[in-house]
Amino acid sequence: MRLINIGFGNMVSANRLIALVTPESAPVKRIIQEARDKGTLIDATCGRRTRTVLVMDSDHVVLSAVAPETVGGRFEQEDAPDTEPKDKQFTADAKKSYARLFVISAPSGCGKGTILKRVFEDIDVFYSVSCTTRAPRDGERNGVDYHFISEKEFNAMVEKGAFLEYAGFSDHCYGTPMEPVLTNLENGRDVILEIETDGAFQVKKAMPEAVMIFILAPSVGEIRRRLSDRGTETPEVIEKRMKQAVKEIPRAKDYDYVIMNDDLDKAVSDFETVYNCVKSGTSGAEKYMTDKKETIKMIEEVLKDA
């Protein structure tokens, strides 16, 4: 039996597929509703937007978040003669199905950008570049640090449902484009999102399998010192960021892992430990988990001088 990957490790039989169509037309919507009423609808989108509807000869209707042309291309590949031993084909499919989404948050001044820059030297992942309506800072590059767009462009993307998450912060808007994230996960490449807490929980709601990591500085006072030392923000902006930090830090308890950045080399090592353990499914990252008393105490200690 030949199988087609329709997204995130979900498979359907190529031999049972009658048609694959987009979900927008009225007849297709009626097919979906009838299958839902009969209990023959299978939702394989994991909370994402439905992009392909697969009609099976078993009377089942399957919803997929993968684009029709992608599913169709896989169907054609499955019809092609085998060019690799089956064990190698299975290994490649298994590798793709284990691509993970990592959501990283931290208040400004906790060093998440510095940590990730070091991590990217050792780990091949897709770093999702967010869109923002704020102006570039000195040294920031469009398409590398952020996609710098106008409010009109941002609102148009919101209307199209093009963001995985979006939020406002310090009088500006930030959002994560959905398409690159889903495409890279589908192609078997891990994805890292660097976003604030409100956006992080939007992603977690849409994609429950996401792994959430929060990065802390040793204290609120240390965050203020780091922001002041940057010399890139006015005192008014620093005060806004400090208020936001005090609001965000308690939410670290709702993340999966927390990493303390009081020593950069150790923080990078701790991050890579969590990443590698999550990827391999092995132990070794338990001490960073938020169900540990030590982790909760660490979060509370950071807030003592708030």
Secondary structure, DSSP 8 states (H G I E B T S, - for coil): --EEEEETTEEEEGGGEEEEE-S-SHHHHHHHHHHHHHT-EEE-STTS---EEEEETTS-EEEESS-HHHHHHHHHHHHS---S-HHHHHHHHHHHHT--EEEEE--TTS-HHHHHHHHTTT---EE---EESS---TT--BTTTBEE--HHHHHHHHHHT-EEEEEEETTEEEEEEHHHHHHHHHTT--EEEE--HHHHHHHHHH-TT-EEEEEE-S-HHHHHHHHHHH--S-HHHHHHHHHHHHHHGGGGGGSSEEEE-SSHHHHHHHHHHHHHHHHHT-SS-GGGBTTSHHHHHHHHHHGGG-
